[in-house]
Amino acid sequence: MISSFRELIVWQKAMNLTEDIYRNTKNFPSEEKFGLVSQMNRAVVSIPSNVAEGHGRNSTGEYIQHLGIAKGSLCELETQIEISKRLGFLSIQTAFDLLEKCAVVNKLLVGLIKSLKNR
């Protein structure tokens, strides 16, 4: 039994992704500080935050709902990574690496949601 959200691999991987996004957006053009950078940072922070919040809720249904919100934020982030690549703010390799990390988080979210639904 998981006693803390910190023990969840999905939360740990999402936290690592958050660090990666913050590090990579630091070098975006200054005019993107309140645009794409802000959007990406909010989306990525939402992922581990919703995993944690869902884990702390009183029902499985609420937990699943928050994991769904995390998945939505992850999709938003993937789109923003793609935009950043197309605009030349991220290299093709960096975008690929970030999207690979997103895929891992997605797989873990889907697995946790399925596990909770099968309880």
Biopython code that builds the backbone (N, CA, C, O; Angstrom):
import numpy as np
from Bio.PDB.StructureBuilder import StructureBuilder

atoms = [
    (1, "MET", "N", (0.838, -1.186, 0.000)),
    (1, "MET", "CA", (0.000, 0.000, 0.000)),
    (1, "MET", "C", (0.886, 1.254, 0.000)),
    (1, "MET", "O", (1.834, 1.352, 0.779)),
    (2, "ILE", "N", (0.577, 2.178, -0.855)),
    (2, "ILE", "CA", (1.314, 3.435, -0.952)),
    (2, "ILE", "C", (0.786, 4.382, 0.127)),
    (2, "ILE", "O", (-0.405, 4.694, 0.161)),
    (3, "SER", "N", (1.678, 4.832, 1.000)),
    (3, "SER", "CA", (1.225, 5.725, 2.075)),
    (3, "SER", "C", (1.387, 7.198, 1.707)),
    (3, "SER", "O", (0.698, 8.056, 2.258)),
    (4, "SER", "N", (2.297, 7.490, 0.775)),
    (4, "SER", "CA", (2.530, 8.877, 0.372)),
    (4, "SER", "C", (2.622, 8.965, -1.149)),
    (4, "SER", "O", (3.149, 8.066, -1.805)),
    (5, "PHE", "N", (2.106, 10.050, -1.693)),
    (5, "PHE", "CA", (2.207, 10.259, -3.142)),
    (5, "PHE", "C", (3.664, 10.300, -3.590)),
    (5, "PHE", "O", (3.964, 10.012, -4.749)),
    (6, "ARG", "N", (4.574, 10.656, -2.682)),
    (6, "ARG", "CA", (6.001, 10.726, -3.019)),
    (6, "ARG", "C", (6.571, 9.359, -3.408)),
    (6, "ARG", "O", (7.600, 9.282, -4.078)),
    (7, "GLU", "N", (5.909, 8.297, -2.992)),
    (7, "GLU", "CA", (6.341, 6.939, -3.314)),
    (7, "GLU", "C", (5.928, 6.524, -4.730)),
    (7, "GLU", "O", (6.463, 5.557, -5.272)),
    (8, "LEU", "N", (4.995, 7.242, -5.320)),
    (8, "LEU", "CA", (4.487, 6.883, -6.648)),
    (8, "LEU", "C", (5.530, 7.202, -7.721)),
    (8, "LEU", "O", (6.022, 8.328, -7.800)),
    (9, "ILE", "N", (5.857, 6.229, -8.527)),
    (9, "ILE", "CA", (6.827, 6.432, -9.606)),
    (9, "ILE", "C", (6.325, 7.490, -10.577)),
    (9, "ILE", "O", (7.119, 8.275, -11.095)),
    (10, "VAL", "N", (5.028, 7.525, -10.831)),
    (10, "VAL", "CA", (4.475, 8.520, -11.754)),
    (10, "VAL", "C", (4.717, 9.932, -11.218)),
    (10, "VAL", "O", (5.030, 10.837, -11.992)),
    (11, "TRP", "N", (4.578, 10.128, -9.917)),
    (11, "TRP", "CA", (4.833, 11.449, -9.328)),
    (11, "TRP", "C", (6.313, 11.795, -9.451)),
    (11, "TRP", "O", (6.665, 12.924, -9.792)),
    (12, "GLN", "N", (7.179, 10.821, -9.173)),
    (12, "GLN", "CA", (8.630, 11.043, -9.257)),
    (12, "GLN", "C", (9.051, 11.405, -10.685)),
    (12, "GLN", "O", (9.832, 12.335, -10.885)),
    (13, "LYS", "N", (8.542, 10.678, -11.664)),
    (13, "LYS", "CA", (8.879, 10.950, -13.069)),
    (13, "LYS", "C", (8.318, 12.304, -13.510)),
    (13, "LYS", "O", (8.963, 13.033, -14.264)),
    (14, "ALA", "N", (7.123, 12.631, -13.039)),
    (14, "ALA", "CA", (6.529, 13.932, -13.375)),
    (14, "ALA", "C", (7.329, 15.068, -12.751)),
    (14, "ALA", "O", (7.459, 16.133, -13.354)),
    (15, "MET", "N", (7.858, 14.859, -11.568)),
    (15, "MET", "CA", (8.718, 15.866, -10.931)),
    (15, "MET", "C", (10.003, 16.052, -11.733)),
    (15, "MET", "O", (10.466, 17.179, -11.911)),
    (16, "ASN", "N", (10.575, 14.964, -12.213)),
    (16, "ASN", "CA", (11.777, 15.059, -13.060)),
    (16, "ASN", "C", (11.474, 15.814, -14.349)),
    (16, "ASN", "O", (12.269, 16.642, -14.794)),
    (17, "LEU", "N", (10.336, 15.527, -14.937)),
    (17, "LEU", "CA", (9.915, 16.232, -16.155)),
    (17, "LEU", "C", (9.746, 17.721, -15.873)),
    (17, "LEU", "O", (10.112, 18.555, -16.701)),
    (18, "THR", "N", (9.200, 18.055, -14.725)),
    (18, "THR", "CA", (9.023, 19.457, -14.339)),
    (18, "THR", "C", (10.368, 20.172, -14.300)),
    (18, "THR", "O", (10.507, 21.273, -14.833)),
    (19, "GLU", "N", (11.344, 19.552, -13.678)),
    (19, "GLU", "CA", (12.686, 20.139, -13.636)),
    (19, "GLU", "C", (13.246, 20.336, -15.045)),
    (19, "GLU", "O", (13.831, 21.376, -15.350)),
    (20, "ASP", "N", (13.064, 19.334, -15.894)),
    (20, "ASP", "CA", (13.582, 19.412, -17.269)),
    (20, "ASP", "C", (12.943, 20.557, -18.047)),
    (20, "ASP", "O", (13.627, 21.275, -18.776)),
    (21, "ILE", "N", (11.646, 20.725, -17.894)),
    (21, "ILE", "CA", (10.950, 21.801, -18.611)),
    (21, "ILE", "C", (11.440, 23.159, -18.119)),
    (21, "ILE", "O", (11.730, 24.043, -18.926)),
    (22, "TYR", "N", (11.532, 23.329, -16.820)),
    (22, "TYR", "CA", (12.021, 24.602, -16.275)),
    (22, "TYR", "C", (13.430, 24.906, -16.769)),
    (22, "TYR", "O", (13.728, 26.042, -17.139)),
    (23, "ARG", "N", (14.295, 23.899, -16.776)),
    (23, "ARG", "CA", (15.677, 24.113, -17.250)),
    (23, "ARG", "C", (15.710, 24.492, -18.737)),
    (23, "ARG", "O", (16.467, 25.370, -19.148)),
    (24, "ASN", "N", (14.892, 23.826, -19.518)),
    (24, "ASN", "CA", (14.924, 24.060, -20.969)),
    (24, "ASN", "C", (14.235, 25.350, -21.389)),
    (24, "ASN", "O", (14.582, 25.921, -22.423)),
    (25, "THR", "N", (13.271, 25.818, -20.613)),
    (25, "THR", "CA", (12.584, 27.055, -20.998)),
    (25, "THR", "C", (13.319, 28.297, -20.511)),
    (25, "THR", "O", (12.971, 29.412, -20.900)),
    (26, "LYS", "N", (14.322, 28.122, -19.672)),
    (26, "LYS", "CA", (15.106, 29.267, -19.181)),
    (26, "LYS", "C", (15.762, 30.048, -20.320)),
    (26, "LYS", "O", (15.975, 31.256, -20.218)),
    (27, "ASN", "N", (16.075, 29.345, -21.396)),
    (27, "ASN", "CA", (16.790, 29.969, -22.514)),
    (27, "ASN", "C", (15.880, 30.401, -23.659)),
    (27, "ASN", "O", (16.367, 30.788, -24.721)),
    (28, "PHE", "N", (14.572, 30.341, -23.458)),
    (28, "PHE", "CA", (13.646, 30.813, -24.487)),
    (28, "PHE", "C", (13.777, 32.335, -24.604)),
    (28, "PHE", "O", (14.251, 32.990, -23.676)),
    (29, "PRO", "N", (13.364, 32.887, -25.724)),
    (29, "PRO", "CA", (13.408, 34.349, -25.873)),
    (29, "PRO", "C", (12.631, 35.042, -24.754)),
    (29, "PRO", "O", (11.615, 34.529, -24.285)),
    (30, "SER", "N", (13.110, 36.194, -24.336)),
    (30, "SER", "CA", (12.484, 36.911, -23.222)),
    (30, "SER", "C", (11.030, 37.272, -23.510)),
    (30, "SER", "O", (10.217, 37.338, -22.588)),
    (31, "GLU", "N", (10.696, 37.505, -24.769)),
    (31, "GLU", "CA", (9.303, 37.844, -25.086)),
    (31, "GLU", "C", (8.345, 36.664, -24.874)),
    (31, "GLU", "O", (7.128, 36.848, -24.893)),
    (32, "GLU", "N", (8.882, 35.462, -24.674)),
    (32, "GLU", "CA", (8.051, 34.282, -24.415)),
    (32, "GLU", "C", (7.845, 34.023, -22.927)),
    (32, "GLU", "O", (7.140, 33.087, -22.550)),
    (33, "LYS", "N", (8.464, 34.856, -22.072)),
    (33, "LYS", "CA", (8.378, 34.649, -20.627)),
    (33, "LYS", "C", (6.928, 34.566, -20.141)),
    (33, "LYS", "O", (6.605, 33.723, -19.304)),
    (34, "PHE", "N", (6.058, 35.431, -20.657)),
    (34, "PHE", "CA", (4.666, 35.442, -20.238)),
    (34, "PHE", "C", (3.761, 34.719, -21.220)),
    (34, "PHE", "O", (2.539, 34.728, -21.064)),
    (35, "GLY", "N", (4.349, 34.097, -22.227)),
    (35, "GLY", "CA", (3.594, 33.344, -23.215)),
    (35, "GLY", "C", (3.853, 31.857, -23.067)),
    (35, "GLY", "O", (3.363, 31.209, -22.141)),
    (36, "LEU", "N", (4.622, 31.340, -23.986)),
    (36, "LEU", "CA", (4.868, 29.903, -24.052)),
    (36, "LEU", "C", (5.562, 29.374, -22.792)),
    (36, "LEU", "O", (5.208, 28.302, -22.301)),
    (37, "VAL", "N", (6.530, 30.100, -22.274)),
    (37, "VAL", "CA", (7.236, 29.631, -21.073)),
    (37, "VAL", "C", (6.265, 29.488, -19.911)),
    (37, "VAL", "O", (6.266, 28.472, -19.217)),
    (38, "SER", "N", (5.449, 30.493, -19.702)),
    (38, "SER", "CA", (4.471, 30.459, -18.615)),
    (38, "SER", "C", (3.494, 29.302, -18.797)),
    (38, "SER", "O", (3.178, 28.596, -17.839)),
    (39, "GLN", "N", (3.019, 29.111, -20.014)),
    (39, "GLN", "CA", (2.078, 28.024, -20.299)),
    (39, "GLN", "C", (2.708, 26.662, -20.032)),
    (39, "GLN", "O", (2.087, 25.791, -19.423)),
    (40, "MET", "N", (3.942, 26.484, -20.491)),
    (40, "MET", "CA", (4.620, 25.200, -20.309)),
    (40, "MET", "C", (4.864, 24.924, -18.829)),
    (40, "MET", "O", (4.656, 23.808, -18.354)),
    (41, "ASN", "N", (5.304, 25.947, -18.110)),
    (41, "ASN", "CA", (5.579, 25.764, -16.688)),
    (41, "ASN", "C", (4.308, 25.426, -15.914)),
    (41, "ASN", "O", (4.326, 24.565, -15.035)),
    (42, "ARG", "N", (3.211, 26.099, -16.237)),
    (42, "ARG", "CA", (1.950, 25.799, -15.556)),
    (42, "ARG", "C", (1.466, 24.387, -15.881)),
    (42, "ARG", "O", (1.001, 23.665, -15.000)),
    (43, "ALA", "N", (1.579, 24.002, -17.145)),
    (43, "ALA", "CA", (1.115, 22.666, -17.545)),
    (43, "ALA", "C", (1.930, 21.579, -16.848)),
    (43, "ALA", "O", (1.372, 20.614, -16.328)),
    (44, "VAL", "N", (3.248, 21.741, -16.841)),
    (44, "VAL", "CA", (4.087, 20.683, -16.259)),
    (44, "VAL", "C", (3.934, 20.612, -14.745)),
    (44, "VAL", "O", (3.973, 19.521, -14.176)),
    (45, "VAL", "N", (3.762, 21.747, -14.084)),
    (45, "VAL", "CA", (3.562, 21.750, -12.631)),
    (45, "VAL", "C", (2.237, 21.077, -12.279)),
    (45, "VAL", "O", (2.116, 20.448, -11.228)),
    (46, "SER", "N", (1.258, 21.210, -13.149)),
    (46, "SER", "CA", (-0.052, 20.626, -12.915)),
    (46, "SER", "C", (-0.014, 19.098, -12.868)),
    (46, "SER", "O", (-0.857, 18.480, -12.219)),
    (47, "ILE", "N", (0.946, 18.493, -13.544)),
    (47, "ILE", "CA", (0.972, 17.028, -13.634)),
    (47, "ILE", "C", (1.263, 16.392, -12.268)),
    (47, "ILE", "O", (0.414, 15.662, -11.757)),
    (48, "PRO", "N", (2.427, 16.641, -11.659)),
    (48, "PRO", "CA", (2.656, 16.023, -10.348)),
    (48, "PRO", "C", (1.722, 16.577, -9.268)),
    (48, "PRO", "O", (1.387, 15.879, -8.312)),
    (49, "SER", "N", (1.308, 17.837, -9.430)),
    (49, "SER", "CA", (0.400, 18.436, -8.443)),
    (49, "SER", "C", (-0.931, 17.695, -8.408)),
    (49, "SER", "O", (-1.460, 17.436, -7.327)),
    (50, "ASN", "N", (-1.477, 17.350, -9.564)),
    (50, "ASN", "CA", (-2.747, 16.631, -9.609)),
    (50, "ASN", "C", (-2.608, 15.177, -9.172)),
    (50, "ASN", "O", (-3.539, 14.609, -8.601)),
    (51, "VAL", "N", (-1.456, 14.575, -9.436)),
    (51, "VAL", "CA", (-1.214, 13.222, -8.919)),
    (51, "VAL", "C", (-1.247, 13.262, -7.393)),
    (51, "VAL", "O", (-1.885, 12.429, -6.749)),
    (52, "ALA", "N", (-0.548, 14.244, -6.829)),
    (52, "ALA", "CA", (-0.499, 14.371, -5.369)),
    (52, "ALA", "C", (-1.877, 14.690, -4.792)),
    (52, "ALA", "O", (-2.301, 14.076, -3.812)),
    (53, "GLU", "N", (-2.570, 15.644, -5.396)),
    (53, "GLU", "CA", (-3.881, 16.024, -4.887)),
    (53, "GLU", "C", (-4.863, 14.865, -4.964)),
    (53, "GLU", "O", (-5.619, 14.619, -4.024)),
    (54, "GLY", "N", (-4.850, 14.156, -6.080)),
    (54, "GLY", "CA", (-5.745, 13.008, -6.224)),
    (54, "GLY", "C", (-5.479, 11.946, -5.173)),
    (54, "GLY", "O", (-6.406, 11.348, -4.627)),
    (55, "HIS", "N", (-4.199, 11.717, -4.895)),
    (55, "HIS", "CA", (-3.833, 10.718, -3.892)),
    (55, "HIS", "C", (-4.361, 11.107, -2.510)),
    (55, "HIS", "O", (-4.682, 10.244, -1.692)),
    (56, "GLY", "N", (-4.446, 12.395, -2.267)),
    (56, "GLY", "CA", (-4.918, 12.871, -0.974)),
    (56, "GLY", "C", (-6.424, 12.989, -0.855)),
    (56, "GLY", "O", (-6.933, 13.326, 0.215)),
    (57, "ARG", "N", (-7.133, 12.724, -1.909)),
    (57, "ARG", "CA", (-8.602, 12.828, -1.876)),
    (57, "ARG", "C", (-9.235, 11.647, -1.160)),
    (57, "ARG", "O", (-8.574, 10.654, -0.857)),
    (58, "ASN", "N", (-10.530, 11.776, -0.897)),
    (58, "ASN", "CA", (-11.238, 10.794, -0.080)),
    (58, "ASN", "C", (-11.813, 9.612, -0.850)),
    (58, "ASN", "O", (-12.220, 8.620, -0.245)),
    (59, "SER", "N", (-11.852, 9.705, -2.167)),
    (59, "SER", "CA", (-12.463, 8.601, -2.906)),
    (59, "SER", "C", (-11.641, 8.255, -4.141)),
    (59, "SER", "O", (-10.883, 9.070, -4.665)),
    (60, "THR", "N", (-11.820, 7.022, -4.579)),
    (60, "THR", "CA", (-11.139, 6.559, -5.786)),
    (60, "THR", "C", (-11.579, 7.369, -6.994)),
    (60, "THR", "O", (-10.772, 7.673, -7.873)),
    (61, "GLY", "N", (-12.866, 7.719, -7.037)),
    (61, "GLY", "CA", (-13.378, 8.512, -8.156)),
    (61, "GLY", "C", (-12.696, 9.862, -8.253)),
    (61, "GLY", "O", (-12.353, 10.312, -9.346)),
    (62, "GLU", "N", (-12.498, 10.507, -7.121)),
    (62, "GLU", "CA", (-11.809, 11.801, -7.117)),
    (62, "GLU", "C", (-10.345, 11.640, -7.543)),
    (62, "GLU", "O", (-9.804, 12.473, -8.269)),
    (63, "TYR", "N", (-9.725, 10.568, -7.086)),
    (63, "TYR", "CA", (-8.335, 10.273, -7.458)),
    (63, "TYR", "C", (-8.236, 10.125, -8.978)),
    (63, "TYR", "O", (-7.367, 10.726, -9.611)),
    (64, "ILE", "N", (-9.113, 9.337, -9.544)),
    (64, "ILE", "CA", (-9.112, 9.116, -10.993)),
    (64, "ILE", "C", (-9.360, 10.426, -11.737)),
    (64, "ILE", "O", (-8.741, 10.687, -12.768)),
    (65, "GLN", "N", (-10.259, 11.239, -11.214)),
    (65, "GLN", "CA", (-10.534, 12.537, -11.843)),
    (65, "GLN", "C", (-9.271, 13.405, -11.885)),
    (65, "GLN", "O", (-8.985, 14.031, -12.905)),
    (66, "HIS", "N", (-8.530, 13.445, -10.804)),
    (66, "HIS", "CA", (-7.310, 14.251, -10.776)),
    (66, "HIS", "C", (-6.224, 13.672, -11.679)),
    (66, "HIS", "O", (-5.444, 14.419, -12.272)),
    (67, "LEU", "N", (-6.171, 12.353, -11.784)),
    (67, "LEU", "CA", (-5.224, 11.740, -12.721)),
    (67, "LEU", "C", (-5.607, 12.087, -14.159)),
    (67, "LEU", "O", (-4.733, 12.258, -15.009)),
    (68, "GLY", "N", (-6.894, 12.191, -14.432)),
    (68, "GLY", "CA", (-7.359, 12.622, -15.751)),
    (68, "GLY", "C", (-6.948, 14.055, -16.048)),
    (68, "GLY", "O", (-6.575, 14.378, -17.176)),
    (69, "ILE", "N", (-7.016, 14.904, -15.048)),
    (69, "ILE", "CA", (-6.563, 16.292, -15.215)),
    (69, "ILE", "C", (-5.063, 16.307, -15.495)),
    (69, "ILE", "O", (-4.595, 17.067, -16.342)),
    (70, "ALA", "N", (-4.314, 15.470, -14.787)),
    (70, "ALA", "CA", (-2.869, 15.368, -15.025)),
    (70, "ALA", "C", (-2.594, 14.937, -16.463)),
    (70, "ALA", "O", (-1.690, 15.465, -17.111)),
    (71, "LYS", "N", (-3.381, 13.969, -16.965)),
    (71, "LYS", "CA", (-3.222, 13.522, -18.362)),
    (71, "LYS", "C", (-3.514, 14.655, -19.339)),
    (71, "LYS", "O", (-2.819, 14.812, -20.343)),
    (72, "GLY", "N", (-4.536, 15.438, -19.045)),
    (72, "GLY", "CA", (-4.854, 16.580, -19.901)),
    (72, "GLY", "C", (-3.718, 17.590, -19.923)),
    (72, "GLY", "O", (-3.365, 18.106, -20.984)),
    (73, "SER", "N", (-3.147, 17.875, -18.767)),
    (73, "SER", "CA", (-2.013, 18.802, -18.692)),
    (73, "SER", "C", (-0.811, 18.246, -19.441)),
    (73, "SER", "O", (-0.062, 18.998, -20.065)),
    (74, "LEU", "N", (-0.627, 16.946, -19.380)),
    (74, "LEU", "CA", (0.471, 16.311, -20.102)),
    (74, "LEU", "C", (0.288, 16.474, -21.613)),
    (74, "LEU", "O", (1.253, 16.758, -22.324)),
    (75, "CYS", "N", (-0.922, 16.300, -22.101)),
    (75, "CYS", "CA", (-1.199, 16.498, -23.536)),
    (75, "CYS", "C", (-0.952, 17.948, -23.941)),
    (75, "CYS", "O", (-0.413, 18.224, -25.013)),
    (76, "GLU", "N", (-1.354, 18.860, -23.074)),
    (76, "GLU", "CA", (-1.108, 20.280, -23.316)),
    (76, "GLU", "C", (0.393, 20.536, -23.414)),
    (76, "GLU", "O", (0.851, 21.236, -24.317)),
    (77, "LEU", "N", (1.150, 19.971, -22.487)),
    (77, "LEU", "CA", (2.604, 20.142, -22.493)),
    (77, "LEU", "C", (3.229, 19.568, -23.760)),
    (77, "LEU", "O", (4.109, 20.192, -24.352)),
    (78, "GLU", "N", (2.788, 18.399, -24.178)),
    (78, "GLU", "CA", (3.325, 17.790, -25.400)),
    (78, "GLU", "C", (3.117, 18.715, -26.597)),
    (78, "GLU", "O", (4.006, 18.860, -27.436)),
    (79, "THR", "N", (1.959, 19.329, -26.673)),
    (79, "THR", "CA", (1.674, 20.274, -27.757)),
    (79, "THR", "C", (2.611, 21.475, -27.673)),
    (79, "THR", "O", (3.116, 21.942, -28.693)),
    (80, "GLN", "N", (2.839, 21.966, -26.482)),
    (80, "GLN", "CA", (3.716, 23.123, -26.294)),
    (80, "GLN", "C", (5.166, 22.794, -26.609)),
    (80, "GLN", "O", (5.901, 23.647, -27.107)),
    (81, "ILE", "N", (5.582, 21.579, -26.327)),
    (81, "ILE", "CA", (6.932, 21.139, -26.709)),
    (81, "ILE", "C", (7.048, 21.136, -28.225)),
    (81, "ILE", "O", (8.039, 21.609, -28.783)),
    (82, "GLU", "N", (6.032, 20.603, -28.884)),
    (82, "GLU", "CA", (6.030, 20.575, -30.356)),
    (82, "GLU", "C", (6.077, 21.990, -30.935)),
    (82, "GLU", "O", (6.826, 22.246, -31.878)),
    (83, "ILE", "N", (5.292, 22.901, -30.383)),
    (83, "ILE", "CA", (5.310, 24.299, -30.826)),
    (83, "ILE", "C", (6.700, 24.887, -30.640)),
    (83, "ILE", "O", (7.223, 25.563, -31.526)),
    (84, "SER", "N", (7.291, 24.625, -29.482)),
    (84, "SER", "CA", (8.629, 25.148, -29.179)),
    (84, "SER", "C", (9.666, 24.633, -30.164)),
    (84, "SER", "O", (10.574, 25.361, -30.566)),
    (85, "LYS", "N", (9.524, 23.383, -30.546)),
    (85, "LYS", "CA", (10.437, 22.807, -31.547)),
    (85, "LYS", "C", (10.232, 23.474, -32.900)),
    (85, "LYS", "O", (11.198, 23.843, -33.568)),
    (86, "ARG", "N", (8.987, 23.628, -33.299)),
    (86, "ARG", "CA", (8.689, 24.234, -34.601)),
    (86, "ARG", "C", (9.153, 25.680, -34.693)),
    (86, "ARG", "O", (9.519, 26.155, -35.768)),
    (87, "LEU", "N", (9.137, 26.382, -33.554)),
    (87, "LEU", "CA", (9.587, 27.777, -33.536)),
    (87, "LEU", "C", (11.092, 27.902, -33.336)),
    (87, "LEU", "O", (11.636, 29.006, -33.352)),
    (88, "GLY", "N", (11.758, 26.774, -33.148)),
    (88, "GLY", "CA", (13.209, 26.780, -32.987)),
    (88, "GLY", "C", (13.695, 27.099, -31.586)),
    (88, "GLY", "O", (14.878, 27.373, -31.388)),
    (89, "PHE", "N", (12.783, 27.066, -30.600)),
    (89, "PHE", "CA", (13.177, 27.332, -29.215)),
    (89, "PHE", "C", (13.778, 26.094, -28.562)),
    (89, "PHE", "O", (14.571, 26.201, -27.626)),
    (90, "LEU", "N", (13.399, 24.918, -29.058)),
    (90, "LEU", "CA", (13.965, 23.648, -28.607)),
    (90, "LEU", "C", (14.570, 22.941, -29.807)),
    (90, "LEU", "O", (14.004, 22.968, -30.900)),
    (91, "SER", "N", (15.708, 22.313, -29.609)),
    (91, "SER", "CA", (16.303, 21.517, -30.683)),
    (91, "SER", "C", (15.438, 20.285, -30.918)),
    (91, "SER", "O", (14.642, 19.903, -30.061)),
    (92, "ILE", "N", (15.595, 19.684, -32.056)),
    (92, "ILE", "CA", (14.846, 18.465, -32.375)),
    (92, "ILE", "C", (15.149, 17.388, -31.348)),
    (92, "ILE", "O", (14.243, 16.689, -30.892)),
    (93, "GLN", "N", (16.421, 17.249, -30.981)),
    (93, "GLN", "CA", (16.812, 16.221, -30.007)),
    (93, "GLN", "C", (16.232, 16.487, -28.623)),
    (93, "GLN", "O", (15.742, 15.570, -27.964)),
    (94, "THR", "N", (16.287, 17.738, -28.183)),
    (94, "THR", "CA", (15.734, 18.078, -26.869)),
    (94, "THR", "C", (14.232, 17.828, -26.839)),
    (94, "THR", "O", (13.712, 17.260, -25.879)),
    (95, "ALA", "N", (13.541, 18.252, -27.887)),
    (95, "ALA", "CA", (12.099, 18.017, -27.969)),
    (95, "ALA", "C", (11.802, 16.520, -27.935)),
    (95, "ALA", "O", (10.888, 16.081, -27.237)),
    (96, "PHE", "N", (12.570, 15.744, -28.684)),
    (96, "PHE", "CA", (12.395, 14.294, -28.707)),
    (96, "PHE", "C", (12.570, 13.713, -27.308)),
    (96, "PHE", "O", (11.758, 12.904, -26.858)),
    (97, "ASP", "N", (13.633, 14.130, -26.625)),
    (97, "ASP", "CA", (13.903, 13.632, -25.279)),
    (97, "ASP", "C", (12.766, 13.984, -24.312)),
    (97, "ASP", "O", (12.336, 13.149, -23.515)),
    (98, "LEU", "N", (12.292, 15.217, -24.393)),
    (98, "LEU", "CA", (11.191, 15.636, -23.516)),
    (98, "LEU", "C", (9.911, 14.870, -23.824)),
    (98, "LEU", "O", (9.185, 14.474, -22.912)),
    (99, "LEU", "N", (9.636, 14.661, -25.107)),
    (99, "LEU", "CA", (8.437, 13.915, -25.491)),
    (99, "LEU", "C", (8.529, 12.453, -25.062)),
    (99, "LEU", "O", (7.514, 11.841, -24.728)),
    (100, "GLU", "N", (9.733, 11.893, -25.067)),
    (100, "GLU", "CA", (9.926, 10.525, -24.577)),
    (100, "GLU", "C", (9.597, 10.449, -23.082)),
    (100, "GLU", "O", (8.977, 9.489, -22.625)),
    (101, "LYS", "N", (10.014, 11.462, -22.332)),
    (101, "LYS", "CA", (9.716, 11.505, -20.901)),
    (101, "LYS", "C", (8.216, 11.680, -20.680)),
    (101, "LYS", "O", (7.647, 11.112, -19.747)),
    (102, "CYS", "N", (7.594, 12.455, -21.530)),
    (102, "CYS", "CA", (6.130, 12.606, -21.464)),
    (102, "CYS", "C", (5.450, 11.265, -21.705)),
    (102, "CYS", "O", (4.472, 10.936, -21.035)),
    (103, "ALA", "N", (5.959, 10.498, -22.648)),
    (103, "ALA", "CA", (5.368, 9.192, -22.960)),
    (103, "ALA", "C", (5.455, 8.248, -21.763)),
    (103, "ALA", "O", (4.526, 7.484, -21.499)),
    (104, "VAL", "N", (6.567, 8.302, -21.048)),
    (104, "VAL", "CA", (6.722, 7.468, -19.854)),
    (104, "VAL", "C", (5.698, 7.878, -18.794)),
    (104, "VAL", "O", (5.034, 7.024, -18.205)),
    (105, "VAL", "N", (5.572, 9.186, -18.552)),
    (105, "VAL", "CA", (4.601, 9.670, -17.563)),
    (105, "VAL", "C", (3.191, 9.276, -17.985)),
    (105, "VAL", "O", (2.389, 8.862, -17.148)),
    (106, "ASN", "N", (2.880, 9.399, -19.265)),
    (106, "ASN", "CA", (1.560, 9.019, -19.761)),
    (106, "ASN", "C", (1.279, 7.542, -19.502)),
    (106, "ASN", "O", (0.201, 7.180, -19.030)),
    (107, "LYS", "N", (2.234, 6.714, -19.808)),
    (107, "LYS", "CA", (2.069, 5.268, -19.608)),
    (107, "LYS", "C", (1.806, 4.959, -18.128)),
    (107, "LYS", "O", (0.958, 4.128, -17.801)),
    (108, "LEU", "N", (2.531, 5.628, -17.253)),
    (108, "LEU", "CA", (2.344, 5.421, -15.818)),
    (108, "LEU", "C", (0.976, 5.930, -15.353)),
    (108, "LEU", "O", (0.323, 5.291, -14.528)),
    (109, "LEU", "N", (0.546, 7.075, -15.880)),
    (109, "LEU", "CA", (-0.778, 7.601, -15.527)),
    (109, "LEU", "C", (-1.873, 6.639, -15.974)),
    (109, "LEU", "O", (-2.790, 6.337, -15.210)),
    (110, "VAL", "N", (-1.777, 6.162, -17.203)),
    (110, "VAL", "CA", (-2.774, 5.225, -17.736)),
    (110, "VAL", "C", (-2.813, 3.958, -16.884)),
    (110, "VAL", "O", (-3.887, 3.444, -16.573)),
    (111, "GLY", "N", (-1.637, 3.458, -16.509)),
    (111, "GLY", "CA", (-1.574, 2.256, -15.693)),
    (111, "GLY", "C", (-2.192, 2.453, -14.317)),
    (111, "GLY", "O", (-2.900, 1.581, -13.813)),
    (112, "LEU", "N", (-1.921, 3.596, -13.720)),
    (112, "LEU", "CA", (-2.495, 3.882, -12.391)),
    (112, "LEU", "C", (-4.009, 4.036, -12.476)),
    (112, "LEU", "O", (-4.739, 3.538, -11.619)),
    (113, "ILE", "N", (-4.477, 4.725, -13.508)),
    (113, "ILE", "CA", (-5.927, 4.884, -13.693)),
    (113, "ILE", "C", (-6.593, 3.509, -13.862)),
    (113, "ILE", "O", (-7.623, 3.244, -13.242)),
    (114, "LYS", "N", (-6.016, 2.644, -14.689)),
    (114, "LYS", "CA", (-6.575, 1.297, -14.897)),
    (114, "LYS", "C", (-6.586, 0.509, -13.594)),
    (114, "LYS", "O", (-7.558, -0.178, -13.278)),
    (115, "SER", "N", (-5.496, 0.615, -12.843)),
    (115, "SER", "CA", (-5.409, -0.090, -11.566)),
    (115, "SER", "C", (-6.482, 0.368, -10.594)),
    (115, "SER", "O", (-7.110, -0.446, -9.917)),
    (116, "LEU", "N", (-6.685, 1.677, -10.531)),
    (116, "LEU", "CA", (-7.703, 2.213, -9.624)),
    (116, "LEU", "C", (-9.114, 1.815, -10.062)),
    (116, "LEU", "O", (-9.974, 1.537, -9.226)),
    (117, "LYS", "N", (-9.342, 1.789, -11.371)),
    (117, "LYS", "CA", (-10.669, 1.408, -11.873)),
    (117, "LYS", "C", (-10.964, -0.063, -11.610)),
    (117, "LYS", "O", (-12.126, -0.446, -11.475)),
    (118, "ASN", "N", (-9.926, -0.887, -11.535)),
    (118, "ASN", "CA", (-10.100, -2.328, -11.323)),
    (118, "ASN", "C", (-10.194, -2.717, -9.850)),
    (118, "ASN", "O", (-10.333, -3.897, -9.530)),
    (119, "ARG", "N", (-10.120, -1.744, -8.961)),
    (119, "ARG", "CA", (-10.207, -2.038, -7.521)),
    (119, "ARG", "C", (-11.572, -2.573, -7.139)),
    (119, "ARG", "O", (-11.814, -2.870, -5.969)),
]
sb = StructureBuilder()
sb.init_structure("model")
sb.init_model(0)
sb.init_chain("A")
sb.init_seg("    ")
for serial, (resi, resn, name, xyz) in enumerate(atoms, 1):
    if name == "N":
        sb.init_residue(resn, " ", resi, " ")
    sb.init_atom(name, np.array(xyz, "f"), 0.0, 1.0, " ", f" {name:<3s}", serial, name[0])
structure = sb.get_structure()
